[in-house]
Amino acid sequence: MKKLILVLLLPLSIAAQKNYPKLMDDYMLALTNVKDFSGAVLVMKQGKVLLKKGYGMADREWNIPNTTDTRFRIGSVTKQFTAACILQLEEAGKLSLDDKLSKYYPGYPKGDSVSIHMLLNHTSGIANFTAIPGFEDVERLSWSRDSMVAWFKDKPYNFSPGSKYAYSNSGYFLLGCIVEKASGQTYDAYLRQHILDKLSMKNSGVDKLDIVLPLRARGYLKKDGETINADFISMEWPFSAGALYSTLDDMYTWDRALYTNKILTEASRKKMFTPGKRNYGYGFVIDSLEGHFRIWHNGDIPGFSTNFSRFVNDDICTIVFSNNGINTNFVAIALADILFDVPVELPYIHKEVKIDPAILSRYIGKYSVGITIEMIVKDGKLYRHTNGVPDIELIPESETKFFYGDGSDRQFEFEVDAAGKVLKVWFHNSGQKGEIKKIE
């Protein structure tokens, strides 16, 4: 009888199992075909790689596709490597996280009030150089470290050191300089000797203007619907805040190492993964997604976007590279949601339909989507209005679903009763769907 019950249940069990690699690849293929995604993706669960694949083109002029070995600029994902260098130097007794900036830069404004700890978790208040007016005039120039520091050090602080959080590339630039001063090596040399070579991350390093880098992806952007070459930036500026390149396998190696003492002691890793203000640790954001504990960071540099996410309680890692400016945060969330059995809508081409303009009055009001937005009607069209930014037209693809007119993959969907009264409102963002509330 037991055998009979097992046989009867077996088809149901098999049917209930999901082919996660195919589901994720289907999502990525739809994203590539519909949204022109270009990059590479790796998804691992419990030591097993479920998806590792390149999509789109590494070099469009030479028609060279992205592969699993393509090297991508990773932008601010660099910060976790810089944080690891600092923590190693603390372990070696060459610095203290309580050290003040003035120890390494005497005369730096308020340097006696800024600690290395504050630089690591973005609570120093030091102005972010990429947000300073005029940066676009100097970002192509290759200056010395001291000249770059001189360019931003006299800018007003955002707040009193230690009192608040504000993301600062300047802070991580200074941390790279501190690595050099405390170790006696260049940042590049220290990183390679103490992290990259230790882990055999042979396809990662500091990107420089003069290096010939095999299997390099070129960076692209979308402008007015056309693909163009990304703006040039001197890699001297991103430095220890964003100048690294890497590959899927190397970043996966890094993920595995962060479970061990190979690079950092357990005590140092605890410091790195302890959330401070705005859930920022040292080079990582610490939060949750769909109730699953997450340690992650994204990186953006002209033409490239990266997301590196670790769900350590589930032993899941997602790595997403893009070399045409597509926001990888949403891609990473979609891939994780598939693993967590959260419904994800495949990307599709949105087509406008004609509807009776009178219907639009149903949707006028204020809604909460993390921020407060307002639905307004102008000249017979529905718009999303938010103070301080241009209105975005919401184009109907049915009487109840509207897509953003700015080309982003976002939609509002309204559930209405027979009388046209709105019962529920859903916000779709790059495949994810969540209910939002009407507040007025």
JOSULJO-V83683 format. One record per residue. N is the residue number from 0. SS is DSSP state (H for helix, E for strand, L for the rest). PHI is phi in whole degrees, 0 to 359 (NA if undefined). PSI is psi in radians with two decimals (none if undefined). Layout:
# JOSULJO-V83683
n->N ss->SS phi->PHI psi->PSI
n->N ss->SS phi->PHI psi->PSI
This chain:
# JOSULJO-V83683
n->0 ss->L phi->NA psi->-0.73
n->1 ss->H phi->300 psi->-0.72
n->2 ss->H phi->297 psi->-0.69
n->3 ss->H phi->296 psi->-0.76
n->4 ss->H phi->299 psi->-0.73
n->5 ss->H phi->298 psi->-0.75
n->6 ss->H phi->295 psi->-0.70
n->7 ss->H phi->293 psi->-0.60
n->8 ss->H phi->277 psi->-0.40
n->9 ss->H phi->302 psi->-0.83
n->10 ss->H phi->301 psi->-0.67
n->11 ss->H phi->296 psi->-0.72
n->12 ss->H phi->296 psi->-0.75
n->13 ss->H phi->295 psi->-0.73
n->14 ss->H phi->296 psi->-0.53
n->15 ss->H phi->284 psi->-0.36
n->16 ss->L phi->288 psi->2.43
n->17 ss->L phi->256 psi->2.53
n->18 ss->L phi->271 psi->1.43
n->19 ss->H phi->299 psi->-0.72
n->20 ss->H phi->303 psi->-0.74
n->21 ss->H phi->291 psi->-0.72
n->22 ss->H phi->299 psi->-0.73
n->23 ss->H phi->289 psi->-0.71
n->24 ss->H phi->294 psi->-0.67
n->25 ss->H phi->300 psi->-0.72
n->26 ss->H phi->297 psi->-0.79
n->27 ss->H phi->294 psi->-0.67
n->28 ss->H phi->295 psi->-0.71
n->29 ss->H phi->296 psi->-0.71
n->30 ss->H phi->296 psi->-0.66
n->31 ss->H phi->290 psi->-0.78
n->32 ss->H phi->287 psi->-0.62
n->33 ss->H phi->266 psi->-0.74
n->34 ss->H phi->252 psi->0.06
n->35 ss->L phi->62 psi->0.63
n->36 ss->L phi->302 psi->2.45
n->37 ss->L phi->222 psi->2.17
n->38 ss->E phi->164 psi->-2.56
n->39 ss->E phi->207 psi->2.66
n->40 ss->E phi->220 psi->2.44
n->41 ss->E phi->227 psi->2.31
n->42 ss->E phi->232 psi->2.21
n->43 ss->E phi->236 psi->2.46
n->44 ss->E phi->224 psi->2.15
n->45 ss->L phi->51 psi->0.83
n->46 ss->L phi->81 psi->0.00
n->47 ss->E phi->246 psi->2.18
n->48 ss->E phi->283 psi->2.06
n->49 ss->E phi->269 psi->-0.54
n->50 ss->E phi->211 psi->2.22
n->51 ss->E phi->214 psi->1.91
n->52 ss->E phi->200 psi->2.58
n->53 ss->E phi->261 psi->2.60
n->54 ss->E phi->224 psi->2.55
n->55 ss->L phi->72 psi->-2.78
n->56 ss->E phi->249 psi->2.33
n->57 ss->E phi->282 psi->-0.63
n->58 ss->E phi->219 psi->1.90
n->59 ss->L phi->285 psi->-0.52
n->60 ss->L phi->289 psi->-0.60
n->61 ss->L phi->259 psi->0.07
n->62 ss->L phi->58 psi->0.75
n->63 ss->E phi->258 psi->2.11
n->64 ss->E phi->283 psi->2.73
n->65 ss->L phi->289 psi->2.48
n->66 ss->L phi->232 psi->-3.13
n->67 ss->L phi->288 psi->-0.20
n->68 ss->L phi->256 psi->-0.01
n->69 ss->L phi->297 psi->2.48
n->70 ss->E phi->261 psi->2.25
n->71 ss->E phi->239 psi->2.54
n->72 ss->E phi->291 psi->2.37
n->73 ss->L phi->251 psi->0.05
n->74 ss->H phi->56 psi->-2.31
n->75 ss->H phi->287 psi->-0.08
n->76 ss->H phi->298 psi->-0.33
n->77 ss->H phi->306 psi->-0.59
n->78 ss->H phi->302 psi->-0.60
n->79 ss->H phi->291 psi->-0.53
n->80 ss->H phi->289 psi->-0.68
n->81 ss->H phi->296 psi->-0.74
n->82 ss->H phi->299 psi->-0.70
n->83 ss->H phi->296 psi->-0.69
n->84 ss->H phi->300 psi->-0.79
n->85 ss->H phi->298 psi->-0.78
n->86 ss->H phi->294 psi->-0.62
n->87 ss->H phi->297 psi->-0.75
n->88 ss->H phi->294 psi->-0.55
n->89 ss->H phi->293 psi->-0.77
n->90 ss->H phi->302 psi->-0.62
n->91 ss->L phi->278 psi->-0.02
n->92 ss->L phi->77 psi->0.30
n->93 ss->L phi->267 psi->-0.15
n->94 ss->L phi->197 psi->2.96
n->95 ss->L phi->233 psi->2.52
n->96 ss->L phi->294 psi->-0.27
n->97 ss->L phi->272 psi->-0.13
n->98 ss->L phi->305 psi->2.49
n->99 ss->E phi->269 psi->2.65
n->100 ss->H phi->303 psi->-0.57
n->101 ss->H phi->297 psi->-0.38
n->102 ss->H phi->296 psi->-0.59
n->103 ss->H phi->258 psi->-0.42
n->104 ss->L phi->226 psi->1.36
n->105 ss->L phi->304 psi->2.35
n->106 ss->L phi->89 psi->-0.05
n->107 ss->L phi->295 psi->2.28
n->108 ss->L phi->308 psi->2.22
n->109 ss->L phi->60 psi->0.33
n->110 ss->L phi->300 psi->-0.45
n->111 ss->L phi->286 psi->-0.21
n->112 ss->L phi->255 psi->-0.15
n->113 ss->L phi->255 psi->2.14
n->114 ss->E phi->260 psi->2.86
n->115 ss->H phi->300 psi->-0.69
n->116 ss->H phi->306 psi->-0.76
n->117 ss->H phi->293 psi->-0.64
n->118 ss->H phi->296 psi->-0.67
n->119 ss->H phi->292 psi->-0.66
n->120 ss->L phi->250 psi->0.38
n->121 ss->L phi->60 psi->0.68
n->122 ss->L phi->245 psi->0.26
n->123 ss->L phi->286 psi->-0.51
n->124 ss->L phi->84 psi->-0.04
n->125 ss->L phi->293 psi->2.34
n->126 ss->L phi->302 psi->2.38
n->127 ss->L phi->282 psi->2.00
n->128 ss->H phi->297 psi->-0.52
n->129 ss->H phi->289 psi->-0.27
n->130 ss->H phi->258 psi->0.00
n->131 ss->L phi->280 psi->2.25
n->132 ss->L phi->306 psi->2.33
n->133 ss->L phi->100 psi->-0.16
n->134 ss->H phi->300 psi->-0.61
n->135 ss->H phi->298 psi->-0.32
n->136 ss->H phi->275 psi->-0.28
n->137 ss->H phi->240 psi->-0.14
n->138 ss->L phi->294 psi->-0.30
n->139 ss->L phi->270 psi->-0.09
n->140 ss->L phi->267 psi->2.44
n->141 ss->L phi->260 psi->1.64
n->142 ss->L phi->262 psi->2.94
n->143 ss->L phi->287 psi->2.81
n->144 ss->H phi->305 psi->-0.80
n->145 ss->H phi->296 psi->-0.64
n->146 ss->H phi->293 psi->-0.65
n->147 ss->H phi->292 psi->-0.76
n->148 ss->H phi->298 psi->-0.72
n->149 ss->H phi->298 psi->-0.52
n->150 ss->H phi->291 psi->-0.59
n->151 ss->H phi->249 psi->-0.18
n->152 ss->H phi->291 psi->-0.48
n->153 ss->L phi->268 psi->0.06
n->154 ss->L phi->288 psi->2.59
n->155 ss->L phi->300 psi->2.47
n->156 ss->L phi->293 psi->2.63
n->157 ss->L phi->286 psi->-0.48
n->158 ss->L phi->191 psi->3.02
n->159 ss->L phi->296 psi->2.27
n->160 ss->L phi->310 psi->2.27
n->161 ss->L phi->89 psi->-0.16
n->162 ss->L phi->272 psi->-0.47
n->163 ss->L phi->216 psi->-3.06
n->164 ss->L phi->242 psi->2.37
n->165 ss->L phi->204 psi->2.12
n->166 ss->L phi->303 psi->2.29
n->167 ss->L phi->220 psi->1.89
n->168 ss->H phi->296 psi->-0.53
n->169 ss->H phi->301 psi->-0.73
n->170 ss->H phi->299 psi->-0.74
n->171 ss->H phi->283 psi->-0.45
n->172 ss->H phi->298 psi->-0.80
n->173 ss->H phi->296 psi->-0.62
n->174 ss->H phi->297 psi->-0.67
n->175 ss->H phi->298 psi->-0.68
n->176 ss->H phi->294 psi->-0.64
n->177 ss->H phi->292 psi->-0.65
n->178 ss->H phi->304 psi->-0.77
n->179 ss->H phi->293 psi->-0.75
n->180 ss->H phi->291 psi->-0.67
n->181 ss->H phi->280 psi->-0.53
n->182 ss->H phi->265 psi->-0.41
n->183 ss->L phi->79 psi->0.13
n->184 ss->L phi->242 psi->2.84
n->185 ss->L phi->291 psi->2.75
n->186 ss->H phi->304 psi->-0.80
n->187 ss->H phi->302 psi->-0.84
n->188 ss->H phi->294 psi->-0.73
n->189 ss->H phi->296 psi->-0.84
n->190 ss->H phi->302 psi->-0.77
n->191 ss->H phi->292 psi->-0.78
n->192 ss->H phi->291 psi->-0.72
n->193 ss->H phi->261 psi->-0.21
n->194 ss->H phi->230 psi->-1.09
n->195 ss->H phi->297 psi->-0.84
n->196 ss->L phi->291 psi->-0.62
n->197 ss->L phi->300 psi->-0.59
n->198 ss->L phi->260 psi->0.09
n->199 ss->L phi->55 psi->0.66
n->200 ss->L phi->275 psi->1.26
n->201 ss->L phi->284 psi->-0.25
n->202 ss->L phi->253 psi->0.42
n->203 ss->L phi->232 psi->2.68
n->204 ss->E phi->173 psi->-3.09
n->205 ss->E phi->276 psi->2.14
n->206 ss->L phi->284 psi->2.34
n->207 ss->L phi->230 psi->2.81
n->208 ss->L phi->295 psi->-0.54
n->209 ss->L phi->258 psi->0.03
n->210 ss->L phi->274 psi->2.52
n->211 ss->L phi->265 psi->1.99
n->212 ss->L phi->247 psi->1.83
n->213 ss->L phi->300 psi->2.57
n->214 ss->L phi->62 psi->0.47
n->215 ss->E phi->284 psi->2.36
n->216 ss->L phi->276 psi->2.43
n->217 ss->L phi->273 psi->2.64
n->218 ss->L phi->263 psi->2.39
n->219 ss->E phi->230 psi->2.85
n->220 ss->E phi->222 psi->2.82
n->221 ss->E phi->259 psi->2.31
n->222 ss->E phi->219 psi->2.09
n->223 ss->L phi->53 psi->0.68
n->224 ss->L phi->82 psi->-0.08
n->225 ss->E phi->253 psi->2.58
n->226 ss->E phi->274 psi->2.24
n->227 ss->E phi->231 psi->2.83
n->228 ss->E phi->292 psi->2.43
n->229 ss->L phi->294 psi->2.69
n->230 ss->L phi->300 psi->2.53
n->231 ss->L phi->283 psi->2.44
n->232 ss->L phi->224 psi->2.36
n->233 ss->L phi->293 psi->2.23
n->234 ss->H phi->288 psi->-0.07
n->235 ss->H phi->294 psi->-0.52
n->236 ss->H phi->287 psi->-0.91
n->237 ss->H phi->299 psi->-0.72
n->238 ss->H phi->42 psi->-2.25
n->239 ss->H phi->284 psi->-0.02
n->240 ss->H phi->264 psi->-0.28
n->241 ss->H phi->183 psi->0.45
n->242 ss->L phi->259 psi->0.10
n->243 ss->E phi->277 psi->2.70
n->244 ss->E phi->240 psi->2.75
n->245 ss->E phi->198 psi->-3.10
n->246 ss->L phi->230 psi->2.97
n->247 ss->H phi->302 psi->-0.87
n->248 ss->H phi->296 psi->-0.70
n->249 ss->H phi->294 psi->-0.72
n->250 ss->H phi->292 psi->-0.57
n->251 ss->H phi->294 psi->-0.69
n->252 ss->H phi->300 psi->-0.71
n->253 ss->H phi->297 psi->-0.75
n->254 ss->H phi->302 psi->-0.82
n->255 ss->H phi->297 psi->-0.67
n->256 ss->H phi->294 psi->-0.51
n->257 ss->L phi->287 psi->-0.09
n->258 ss->L phi->268 psi->-0.09
n->259 ss->L phi->236 psi->-3.12
n->260 ss->L phi->262 psi->0.26
n->261 ss->L phi->300 psi->-0.70
n->262 ss->L phi->249 psi->-0.72
n->263 ss->L phi->229 psi->2.54
n->264 ss->L phi->291 psi->2.88
n->265 ss->H phi->301 psi->-0.66
n->266 ss->H phi->296 psi->-0.71
n->267 ss->H phi->291 psi->-0.69
n->268 ss->H phi->294 psi->-0.59
n->269 ss->H phi->297 psi->-0.70
n->270 ss->H phi->297 psi->-0.77
n->271 ss->H phi->299 psi->-0.66
n->272 ss->L phi->260 psi->0.25
n->273 ss->L phi->268 psi->2.07
n->274 ss->L phi->289 psi->2.38
n->275 ss->L phi->256 psi->-2.51
n->276 ss->H phi->298 psi->2.44
n->277 ss->H phi->56 psi->0.52
n->278 ss->H phi->63 psi->0.38
n->279 ss->E phi->264 psi->2.27
n->280 ss->L phi->264 psi->-2.19
n->281 ss->L phi->247 psi->1.70
n->282 ss->L phi->78 psi->0.11
n->283 ss->L phi->219 psi->2.63
n->284 ss->E phi->263 psi->2.38
n->285 ss->E phi->241 psi->1.99
n->286 ss->E phi->204 psi->-2.62
n->287 ss->E phi->218 psi->2.75
n->288 ss->E phi->225 psi->2.17
n->289 ss->L phi->52 psi->0.62
n->290 ss->L phi->80 psi->0.11
n->291 ss->E phi->254 psi->2.19
n->292 ss->E phi->303 psi->2.31
n->293 ss->E phi->225 psi->2.40
n->294 ss->E phi->238 psi->2.10
n->295 ss->E phi->204 psi->2.98
n->296 ss->E phi->199 psi->2.63
n->297 ss->E phi->247 psi->2.93
n->298 ss->E phi->214 psi->2.34
n->299 ss->E phi->225 psi->2.24
n->300 ss->E phi->215 psi->2.60
n->301 ss->L phi->318 psi->2.07
n->302 ss->L phi->90 psi->-0.16
n->303 ss->E phi->226 psi->2.54
n->304 ss->E phi->220 psi->2.41
n->305 ss->E phi->224 psi->2.49
n->306 ss->E phi->226 psi->2.24
n->307 ss->E phi->236 psi->1.92
n->308 ss->E phi->236 psi->2.40
n->309 ss->E phi->233 psi->2.12
n->310 ss->E phi->255 psi->1.51
n->311 ss->L phi->291 psi->-0.52
n->312 ss->L phi->287 psi->-0.40
n->313 ss->L phi->260 psi->-0.14
n->314 ss->L phi->53 psi->0.95
n->315 ss->E phi->238 psi->2.44
n->316 ss->E phi->225 psi->2.32
n->317 ss->E phi->238 psi->2.32
n->318 ss->E phi->233 psi->2.13
n->319 ss->E phi->231 psi->2.11
n->320 ss->E phi->251 psi->2.48
n->321 ss->E phi->226 psi->2.43
n->322 ss->L phi->240 psi->0.47
n->323 ss->L phi->221 psi->0.52
n->324 ss->L phi->81 psi->0.00
n->325 ss->L phi->292 psi->2.37
n->326 ss->L phi->293 psi->1.94
n->327 ss->H phi->282 psi->-0.24
n->328 ss->H phi->301 psi->-0.80
n->329 ss->H phi->291 psi->-0.59
n->330 ss->H phi->296 psi->-0.79
n->331 ss->H phi->297 psi->-0.70
n->332 ss->H phi->296 psi->-0.74
n->333 ss->H phi->299 psi->-0.77
n->334 ss->H phi->296 psi->-0.73
n->335 ss->H phi->294 psi->-0.73
n->336 ss->H phi->300 psi->-0.66
n->337 ss->H phi->300 psi->-0.76
n->338 ss->H phi->294 psi->-0.54
n->339 ss->L phi->269 psi->0.17
n->340 ss->L phi->61 psi->0.55
n->341 ss->L phi->267 psi->2.29
n->342 ss->L phi->302 psi->2.32
n->343 ss->L phi->232 psi->2.22
n->344 ss->L phi->276 psi->2.23
n->345 ss->L phi->293 psi->2.46
n->346 ss->L phi->303 psi->2.49
n->347 ss->L phi->214 psi->2.90
n->348 ss->L phi->277 psi->2.13
n->349 ss->L phi->276 psi->2.28
n->350 ss->L phi->238 psi->2.30
n->351 ss->L phi->287 psi->2.45
n->352 ss->L phi->237 psi->2.75
n->353 ss->L phi->273 psi->2.30
n->354 ss->L phi->229 psi->2.89
n->355 ss->L phi->291 psi->2.08
n->356 ss->H phi->304 psi->-0.41
n->357 ss->H phi->296 psi->-0.45
n->358 ss->H phi->297 psi->-0.51
n->359 ss->H phi->298 psi->-0.47
n->360 ss->H phi->297 psi->-0.40
n->361 ss->H phi->302 psi->-0.56
n->362 ss->H phi->261 psi->-0.05
n->363 ss->L phi->297 psi->2.36
n->364 ss->E phi->152 psi->-3.06
n->365 ss->E phi->251 psi->2.46
n->366 ss->E phi->226 psi->2.71
n->367 ss->E phi->251 psi->2.07
n->368 ss->L phi->231 psi->0.97
n->369 ss->L phi->83 psi->-0.78
n->370 ss->L phi->240 psi->2.88
n->371 ss->E phi->273 psi->2.19
n->372 ss->E phi->238 psi->2.82
n->373 ss->E phi->232 psi->2.36
n->374 ss->E phi->268 psi->2.18
n->375 ss->E phi->230 psi->2.80
n->376 ss->E phi->242 psi->2.25
n->377 ss->E phi->226 psi->2.24
n->378 ss->L phi->52 psi->0.71
n->379 ss->L phi->75 psi->0.30
n->380 ss->E phi->231 psi->2.61
n->381 ss->E phi->269 psi->2.40
n->382 ss->E phi->228 psi->2.60
n->383 ss->E phi->267 psi->2.12
n->384 ss->E phi->246 psi->2.27
n->385 ss->L phi->223 psi->2.32
n->386 ss->L phi->303 psi->2.33
n->387 ss->L phi->91 psi->-0.11
n->388 ss->L phi->228 psi->2.72
n->389 ss->L phi->298 psi->2.56
n->390 ss->L phi->294 psi->2.54
n->391 ss->E phi->244 psi->2.21
n->392 ss->E phi->291 psi->2.42
n->393 ss->E phi->254 psi->1.96
n->394 ss->E phi->265 psi->2.27
n->395 ss->E phi->287 psi->2.30
n->396 ss->L phi->249 psi->-0.07
n->397 ss->L phi->197 psi->-3.09
n->398 ss->L phi->288 psi->-0.27
n->399 ss->L phi->237 psi->-0.08
n->400 ss->E phi->231 psi->2.32
n->401 ss->E phi->227 psi->2.38
n->402 ss->E phi->251 psi->2.67
n->403 ss->E phi->294 psi->2.40
n->404 ss->L phi->276 psi->0.06
n->405 ss->L phi->266 psi->0.08
n->406 ss->L phi->91 psi->-0.17
n->407 ss->L phi->283 psi->2.74
n->408 ss->L phi->270 psi->1.23
n->409 ss->E phi->226 psi->2.47
n->410 ss->E phi->216 psi->2.69
n->411 ss->E phi->250 psi->2.39
n->412 ss->E phi->231 psi->2.27
n->413 ss->E phi->248 psi->2.32
n->414 ss->E phi->262 psi->2.20
n->415 ss->E phi->233 psi->2.72
n->416 ss->L phi->272 psi->-3.05
n->417 ss->L phi->298 psi->-0.47
n->418 ss->L phi->272 psi->-0.03
n->419 ss->L phi->90 psi->0.10
n->420 ss->L phi->284 psi->2.34
n->421 ss->E phi->287 psi->2.17
n->422 ss->E phi->261 psi->-0.74
n->423 ss->E phi->216 psi->2.73
n->424 ss->E phi->229 psi->2.32
n->425 ss->E phi->241 psi->2.47
n->426 ss->E phi->248 psi->2.13
n->427 ss->E phi->259 psi->2.28
n->428 ss->E phi->222 psi->1.84
n->429 ss->L phi->51 psi->0.78
n->430 ss->L phi->99 psi->-0.38
n->431 ss->E phi->272 psi->2.51
n->432 ss->E phi->232 psi->2.22
n->433 ss->E phi->218 psi->2.56
n->434 ss->E phi->284 psi->2.45
n->435 ss->E phi->239 psi->2.82
n->436 ss->E phi->251 psi->2.40
n->437 ss->E phi->275 psi->2.17
n->438 ss->L phi->254 psi->-0.27
n->439 ss->L phi->212 psi->none
